[in-house]
Amino acid sequence: MKEINGDLIIIQARMSSTRLPGKVLQPIWKGKNLLDLQLEKFQRLGTPLVVATTVNPSDDAIVDWAKKNNVEAYKGDEQNVLKRFIDCARQYQAKNLIRVCSDNPFIQSDQVPYFLNSLAQGVDYISFCNHSGIPAIKTHWGLFVEGVRLGALERASEILETHAEEKFYSEHVTNFIYGNSEQFKIKLDQAPEAVDSRSDLRFTIDTPDDFQNMHSLLQLAGSEANLEQLIELVDANPNIKSVMRQGIDQFNK
């Protein structure tokens, strides 16, 4: 175990997805899986990184992947994801955290240094938002990370001990924090112009149809396309946009 004493990127990953089990380790493009694609992006930043998975035996495969790729792995609570994040951060003695959802093949990494700097300046939670001020995690984009301080997660956990919706908030990690701006210092920055007013884009993977759709987009764009190029390709391919719309209609945010 490496001691961090500062900043940490935490990739949230598990094998037991209800709609598409094992999706994070299933090859999606050029023999690479979702974790491979994310690792390539975030390792370049030089910020310590850990994959936070669960104690479920099925997630031993993620630990094996981490060992193979010289990545730190943490096994924590399967149901209480908030507790998993807190325990992981404490183990590595990290204070400022970047949360990454592993089912997003086109996740953007360039905002990470800015987010970490904002946390170091005392912000509890930082995220991009859309034109209506809704945090990116509550949109269907699947393009951006979140930044949160360990202290804010710990405070949220304490408050939730007697909260009627403790189970819901513990599963969604940061939801309670950005939903209670009177108790936490929240910073929501406008998302890049290419996406901030777009409600028809969905780059996340929940279902086999999503997986195939993102495979098709990776075939066209590769993993290094910038945001503008990515969206231009989506707009030029009605079939890809149609599957995105089906997912948006199917899943509430």
C-alpha positions as CSV (number, residue, x, y, z in Angstrom):
1,M,0.0,0.0,0.0
2,K,1.3,3.4,-0.9
3,E,0.7,6.4,1.3
4,I,-0.6,9.4,-0.6
5,N,-0.9,12.3,1.8
6,G,-2.8,14.5,-0.6
7,D,-4.5,14.0,-3.9
8,L,-6.0,10.8,-5.2
9,I,-8.0,9.7,-8.2
10,I,-10.5,6.9,-7.3
11,I,-12.0,4.9,-10.1
12,Q,-15.2,3.2,-8.9
13,A,-15.5,-0.3,-10.5
14,R,-17.3,-3.6,-10.0
15,M,-18.1,-6.7,-12.0
16,S,-21.7,-7.2,-10.8
17,S,-23.5,-4.7,-12.9
18,T,-27.1,-5.6,-13.0
19,R,-27.7,-4.7,-16.7
20,L,-24.3,-5.7,-18.1
21,P,-22.2,-7.8,-15.7
22,G,-18.4,-7.7,-16.3
23,K,-18.6,-4.7,-18.6
24,V,-15.5,-2.9,-17.2
25,L,-13.2,-5.8,-18.2
26,Q,-14.9,-6.7,-21.5
27,P,-12.8,-5.7,-24.5
28,I,-14.4,-2.8,-26.3
29,W,-11.8,-1.5,-28.7
30,K,-8.5,-2.8,-30.0
31,G,-8.5,-5.4,-27.2
32,K,-8.7,-2.8,-24.5
33,N,-11.4,-2.7,-21.9
34,L,-13.0,0.3,-20.1
35,L,-10.5,0.3,-17.3
36,D,-7.6,0.2,-19.8
37,L,-8.9,3.2,-21.6
38,Q,-9.4,5.2,-18.4
39,L,-6.0,4.2,-17.1
40,E,-4.3,5.5,-20.2
41,K,-5.9,8.9,-19.7
42,F,-5.4,9.3,-15.9
43,Q,-1.9,7.9,-15.6
44,R,-0.6,10.8,-17.7
45,L,-1.5,13.3,-15.1
46,G,0.9,11.9,-12.5
47,T,-1.7,12.0,-9.8
48,P,-1.9,8.8,-7.6
49,L,-4.7,6.5,-8.7
50,V,-6.6,3.6,-7.1
51,V,-9.4,1.4,-8.3
52,A,-12.0,1.1,-5.6
53,T,-13.9,-2.2,-6.0
54,T,-15.8,-4.4,-3.5
55,V,-15.3,-7.4,-1.3
56,N,-17.5,-9.5,-3.6
57,P,-15.4,-12.4,-4.9
58,S,-16.5,-11.6,-8.5
59,D,-14.4,-8.4,-8.1
60,D,-11.2,-10.3,-7.6
61,A,-10.9,-10.0,-11.4
62,I,-10.6,-6.3,-11.0
63,V,-7.9,-6.7,-8.4
64,D,-6.1,-9.0,-10.8
65,W,-6.3,-6.4,-13.5
66,A,-4.9,-3.8,-11.2
67,K,-1.9,-6.0,-10.2
68,K,-1.2,-6.7,-13.9
69,N,-1.2,-3.0,-14.6
70,N,0.7,-1.9,-11.5
71,V,-2.3,-0.1,-10.2
72,E,-3.4,0.2,-6.5
73,A,-6.7,-1.6,-5.7
74,Y,-8.9,-1.3,-2.7
75,K,-11.7,-3.7,-1.8
76,G,-14.5,-2.1,0.3
77,D,-18.2,-2.2,1.1
78,E,-20.3,-3.4,-1.9
79,Q,-23.6,-1.6,-1.1
80,N,-22.4,1.5,0.8
81,V,-20.3,3.2,-1.9
82,L,-19.9,6.3,0.2
83,K,-18.3,4.2,3.0
84,R,-16.1,2.5,0.3
85,F,-14.8,5.9,-0.8
86,I,-14.2,7.2,2.7
87,D,-12.4,4.0,3.8
88,C,-10.3,4.0,0.6
89,A,-9.3,7.6,1.0
90,R,-8.4,7.1,4.7
91,Q,-6.3,4.0,3.9
92,Y,-4.2,6.0,1.5
93,Q,-4.3,9.1,3.7
94,A,-5.7,11.2,0.8
95,K,-7.6,14.4,1.4
96,N,-8.6,15.7,-2.1
97,L,-10.4,13.1,-4.3
98,I,-11.3,12.8,-7.9
99,R,-14.2,10.4,-8.4
100,V,-14.3,8.5,-11.7
101,C,-17.1,6.2,-12.8
102,S,-15.7,3.3,-14.7
103,D,-18.4,2.9,-17.3
104,N,-17.5,6.0,-19.2
105,P,-15.1,5.2,-22.1
106,F,-14.7,8.9,-23.2
107,I,-14.2,10.4,-19.7
108,Q,-12.3,13.7,-19.9
109,S,-9.2,14.1,-17.7
110,D,-7.9,17.6,-18.5
111,Q,-10.0,19.2,-15.8
112,V,-8.5,17.1,-13.0
113,P,-5.6,19.5,-12.0
114,Y,-8.0,22.4,-11.8
115,F,-10.5,20.5,-9.7
116,L,-7.8,19.3,-7.3
117,N,-6.5,22.9,-6.9
118,S,-10.1,24.1,-6.1
119,L,-10.4,21.4,-3.4
120,A,-7.0,22.4,-2.0
121,Q,-8.4,26.0,-1.7
122,G,-11.2,24.8,0.5
123,V,-14.0,23.8,-1.9
124,D,-15.9,20.8,-0.7
125,Y,-17.3,19.7,-4.0
126,I,-16.5,20.7,-7.6
127,S,-18.1,19.7,-10.9
128,F,-19.0,20.9,-14.3
129,C,-22.7,21.6,-14.8
130,N,-25.0,22.1,-17.7
131,H,-26.7,25.4,-18.8
132,S,-29.4,24.8,-16.2
133,G,-26.9,24.5,-13.4
134,I,-27.4,20.7,-13.0
135,P,-24.1,18.9,-12.0
136,A,-22.6,16.8,-14.8
137,I,-23.1,13.5,-12.8
138,K,-26.9,14.2,-13.0
139,T,-26.8,14.4,-16.8
140,H,-26.5,11.6,-19.2
141,W,-23.1,12.8,-20.6
142,G,-20.7,10.4,-18.9
143,L,-17.9,12.7,-19.8
144,F,-16.6,14.4,-16.6
145,V,-15.2,13.5,-13.2
146,E,-16.2,15.0,-9.9
147,G,-13.9,16.5,-7.2
148,V,-14.7,16.1,-3.5
149,R,-12.9,16.5,-0.2
150,L,-12.6,13.6,2.2
151,G,-13.8,15.9,5.0
152,A,-17.0,16.6,3.1
153,L,-17.7,12.9,2.6
154,E,-17.1,12.2,6.3
155,R,-19.4,15.0,7.3
156,A,-22.1,13.7,4.9
157,S,-21.7,10.2,6.3
158,E,-22.2,11.5,9.9
159,I,-25.4,13.4,8.9
160,L,-26.8,10.5,7.0
161,E,-26.6,8.2,10.0
162,T,-30.0,9.5,11.1
163,H,-31.3,10.4,7.6
164,A,-34.4,8.7,6.2
165,E,-32.8,8.3,2.8
166,E,-29.4,7.1,4.1
167,K,-29.4,4.1,1.8
168,F,-30.0,6.2,-1.4
169,Y,-27.3,8.8,-0.6
170,S,-24.8,6.1,0.5
171,E,-25.1,4.5,-2.9
172,H,-24.7,7.7,-4.8
173,V,-21.7,9.0,-2.9
174,T,-21.7,12.8,-3.7
175,N,-25.4,13.3,-4.2
176,F,-26.1,14.5,-0.7
177,I,-23.2,17.0,-0.8
178,Y,-24.1,18.8,-4.0
179,G,-27.7,18.7,-3.1
180,N,-27.1,20.6,0.2
181,S,-25.2,23.8,-0.7
182,E,-26.2,25.4,2.6
183,Q,-24.0,22.8,4.4
184,F,-21.2,22.4,2.0
185,K,-19.1,24.7,-0.2
186,I,-20.1,23.8,-3.7
187,K,-18.5,25.0,-6.9
188,L,-20.3,24.3,-10.2
189,D,-18.5,25.5,-13.3
190,Q,-20.2,25.7,-16.7
191,A,-19.3,22.7,-18.8
192,P,-17.5,23.2,-22.1
193,E,-19.6,25.0,-24.6
194,A,-19.7,22.0,-27.0
195,V,-21.9,20.1,-24.4
196,D,-23.4,22.5,-21.9
197,S,-26.7,22.8,-23.6
198,R,-26.9,19.3,-25.0
199,S,-29.4,16.9,-23.5
200,D,-29.2,14.4,-26.4
201,L,-25.7,13.1,-25.7
202,R,-25.0,9.9,-23.7
203,F,-21.5,8.4,-23.6
204,T,-22.0,6.1,-20.6
205,I,-22.5,2.3,-20.7
206,D,-25.4,0.6,-18.9
207,T,-26.6,-2.0,-21.4
208,P,-25.3,-4.2,-24.3
209,D,-26.8,-1.7,-26.7
210,D,-24.8,1.1,-25.0
211,F,-21.6,-1.1,-25.2
212,Q,-22.0,-1.7,-28.9
213,N,-22.8,2.0,-29.5
214,M,-19.6,3.1,-27.7
215,H,-17.6,0.5,-29.6
216,S,-18.9,1.9,-32.9
217,L,-18.0,5.4,-31.7
218,L,-14.5,4.3,-30.7
219,Q,-14.0,2.7,-34.1
220,L,-14.8,6.2,-35.6
221,A,-13.1,8.5,-33.1
222,G,-10.5,6.5,-31.4
223,S,-9.9,7.1,-27.7
224,E,-8.0,10.4,-28.1
225,A,-10.6,12.5,-29.9
226,N,-11.2,15.8,-28.2
227,L,-14.6,16.8,-27.1
228,E,-15.5,18.9,-30.2
229,Q,-14.4,16.1,-32.5
230,L,-16.3,13.5,-30.5
231,I,-19.6,15.5,-30.7
232,E,-19.1,16.3,-34.4
233,L,-18.9,12.5,-35.1
234,V,-22.0,11.8,-33.0
235,D,-24.0,14.5,-34.8
236,A,-22.8,13.1,-38.2
237,N,-24.0,9.5,-37.3
238,P,-27.7,9.2,-36.8
239,N,-27.5,5.6,-35.7
240,I,-25.2,6.4,-32.8
241,K,-27.3,9.3,-31.7
242,S,-30.5,7.2,-31.9
243,V,-29.1,4.6,-29.5
244,M,-28.0,7.5,-27.2
245,R,-31.6,8.8,-27.2
246,Q,-33.0,5.4,-26.4
247,G,-30.8,5.2,-23.3
248,I,-31.7,8.7,-22.2
249,D,-35.4,7.8,-22.5
250,Q,-34.9,4.5,-20.7
251,F,-32.9,5.7,-17.7
252,N,-33.9,8.6,-15.4
253,K,-31.2,10.9,-13.9
